[in-house]
């Protein structure tokens, strides 16, 4: 009986530890492969309406040096908190960029028009970002057609903002959709050891992490 009690006690302790580590990981408090602050001293976040109201002054004092804020998705969605987040982050002294969640269900031109209508050029200090993921996409569009639509989107943003947009994507997505595609500015999502962009906690930010609206942390050299 004593052995069984000990076994149950041991299993309970192990379960508590595992649950605590899982909660800390997905909550952003524990980042096992967090890149070195000495090598990558510039830290930033991306956010959307999923995080709700953000205390940007607290974010600015937490070591965050830049932010990318979701502006739009597809051809007809605009993030309801975009302009408020952009203005408040700017007032807190945080350089900002805006990102668009690209979908395979709408043309590149209509998506570019949606982003441009939503994002005032004079408030951006960072290049626009196009978020390329397969989340929610069920389109059977060919890779060739996808790249043509992406080219149109990118060209419209170059003309509107006078700079080269950044592509945010994963290595898996690149291997399928971006083979032989010319990428000049890349923000690479990674989950293996080394610099990566995963759900992470920053002071002043709250809200859920899963899905295309999750908050990610970015790192930069120099």
C-alpha positions in Angstrom: 0.0 0.0 0.0 2.9 2.3 0.9 4.4 1.7 -2.5 1.1 2.5 -4.3 0.7 5.8 -2.3 4.3 6.8 -3.2 3.6 6.0 -6.9 0.5 8.1 -6.9 2.3 10.9 -5.1 5.1 10.8 -7.6 2.7 10.8 -10.6 0.8 13.7 -9.2 4.0 15.8 -8.8 5.2 14.9 -12.3 1.8 15.9 -13.7 1.8 19.2 -11.9 5.3 20.0 -13.2 4.4 19.1 -16.8 1.2 21.2 -16.6 3.1 24.1 -15.2 5.8 23.9 -18.0 3.1 23.7 -20.7 1.2 26.7 -19.2 4.5 28.6 -18.9 5.4 27.8 -22.5 2.2 28.7 -24.1 1.8 31.7 -21.8 5.2 33.0 -23.0 6.8 33.1 -19.5 9.2 30.2 -20.4 10.9 30.3 -23.8 13.4 27.4 -23.9 15.1 28.5 -27.1 14.9 32.2 -26.5 17.6 33.8 -28.6 20.5 35.4 -26.9 19.9 39.0 -25.9 23.6 39.8 -26.5 23.4 38.5 -30.1 19.9 39.7 -30.8 19.4 42.8 -28.6 16.5 44.3 -30.6 13.2 42.8 -29.6 9.7 43.4 -31.0 6.2 42.1 -31.1 3.3 41.8 -33.4 -0.2 42.1 -32.2 -3.9 42.4 -33.3 -7.3 43.0 -31.9 -7.1 39.6 -30.2 -4.9 41.1 -27.5 -7.6 43.6 -26.6 -6.6 46.9 -24.9 -2.8 47.3 -24.7 -0.9 49.4 -22.2 1.7 50.7 -24.7 3.6 52.6 -22.1 4.2 49.4 -20.2 5.2 47.7 -23.5 7.7 50.5 -24.2 9.4 50.0 -20.8 9.6 46.2 -21.1 12.4 46.0 -23.6 10.3 46.0 -26.7 11.8 48.2 -29.4 9.3 47.9 -32.3 5.9 46.5 -33.1 4.0 45.2 -36.1 0.3 45.7 -35.9 -2.3 43.8 -37.8 -4.2 46.1 -40.2 -6.1 43.9 -42.6 -6.9 40.4 -43.9 -8.0 39.3 -47.3 -10.0 41.8 -49.4 -12.5 43.1 -46.9 -11.4 42.7 -43.3 -9.8 45.5 -41.3 -8.6 45.1 -37.7 -10.9 47.1 -35.5 -8.1 48.2 -33.2 -5.5 48.9 -35.8 -5.5 52.7 -35.8 -5.9 53.0 -32.0 -3.0 50.6 -31.5 -0.9 52.4 -34.1 -1.5 55.8 -32.6 -1.0 54.7 -29.0 2.2 52.8 -29.8 3.6 55.7 -31.7 2.8 58.1 -28.8 4.6 55.7 -26.5 7.7 56.0 -28.7 7.6 52.6 -30.3 8.4 52.4 -34.0 5.6 50.7 -35.8 4.8 48.8 -39.0 1.6 47.2 -40.2 0.9 43.7 -41.5 -1.7 42.1 -43.8 -2.8 38.5 -43.5 -2.7 37.3 -47.1 -5.4 34.8 -48.1 -5.6 32.5 -51.2 -9.3 33.3 -51.4 -9.0 36.9 -52.8 -7.0 38.6 -55.6 -3.7 40.3 -54.8 -5.0 43.6 -56.1 -8.1 43.6 -53.9 -6.1 42.7 -50.9 -3.5 45.4 -51.6 -6.3 48.0 -52.0 -7.8 46.8 -48.6 -4.4 47.3 -46.9 -3.7 50.6 -48.5 -7.1 52.0 -47.6 -6.5 50.9 -44.0 -2.9 52.0 -43.4 -1.8 55.6 -43.5 1.7 55.9 -44.9 2.7 58.9 -42.7 2.3 56.9 -39.4 4.6 54.0 -40.4 8.2 53.9 -39.5 8.8 50.3 -40.5 8.1 48.5 -43.9 4.7 46.8 -44.4 4.6 43.1 -43.8 2.6 40.4 -45.6 1.8 37.4 -43.4 1.8 34.2 -45.4 0.4 31.2 -43.6 -2.0 28.3 -44.5 -4.3 29.1 -41.5 -7.9 28.8 -42.7 -7.0 28.5 -46.4 -8.9 25.9 -48.4 -8.4 27.4 -51.8 -7.2 25.1 -54.6 -5.3 27.9 -56.3 -2.2 26.7 -58.1 1.2 27.8 -56.8 1.8 29.7 -60.0 -1.4 31.7 -59.7 -0.7 32.3 -56.0 2.7 33.8 -56.8 1.2 36.0 -59.5 -1.4 37.3 -57.0 1.4 37.8 -54.4 3.5 39.7 -57.0 0.6 42.0 -57.7 0.1 42.6 -54.0 3.8 43.4 -53.4 4.0 45.7 -56.4 1.0 47.7 -55.2 2.5 48.1 -51.8 5.9 49.1 -53.2 4.2 51.9 -55.2 2.1 53.0 -52.3 4.7 53.0 -49.5 7.9 53.5 -51.5 9.7 50.6 -49.8 10.1 46.8 -50.1 7.6 44.9 -48.0 8.7 42.1 -45.7 7.4 38.6 -46.2 6.6 36.8 -42.9 6.4 33.0 -43.3 7.7 29.6 -42.3 10.2 27.4 -43.9 7.4 24.8 -44.6 5.3 27.4 -46.3 8.3 28.6 -48.4 9.0 25.0 -49.6 5.4 24.7 -50.9 4.3 28.1 -52.1 7.5 30.2 -52.5 9.8 27.9 -54.5 11.9 30.0 -56.9 10.2 33.2 -55.6 12.4 36.2 -55.2 12.4 37.3 -51.6 14.2 40.5 -50.7 13.1 40.9 -47.1 12.2 37.9 -45.0 10.9 37.5 -41.5 11.2 33.7 -40.9 9.0 32.0 -38.4 10.8 29.1 -36.7 10.0 26.8 -33.8 13.4 25.1 -33.5 16.3 26.3 -31.4 17.6 29.7 -32.5 16.0 33.0 -33.3 12.3 32.4 -33.8 8.9 34.1 -33.7 6.5 32.3 -31.4 3.8 33.3 -28.9 5.6 35.4 -26.2 4.6 37.7 -23.4 5.3 41.4 -23.3 4.3 43.7 -20.5 1.1 45.5 -21.2 -0.3 42.9 -23.6 -2.9 40.3 -22.9 -5.2 38.0 -24.8 -5.2 34.7 -26.6 -2.2 33.4 -28.6 -3.6 30.8 -31.0 -4.5 31.4 -34.6 -3.5 34.1 -37.1 -4.1 36.8 -34.5 -1.5 35.5 -32.0 1.2 37.7 -30.6 4.8 36.8 -31.7 8.1 38.1 -30.7 10.7 39.1 -33.3 14.4 39.5 -32.9 17.0 41.5 -34.8 20.8 41.6 -34.9 22.6 44.9 -34.2 
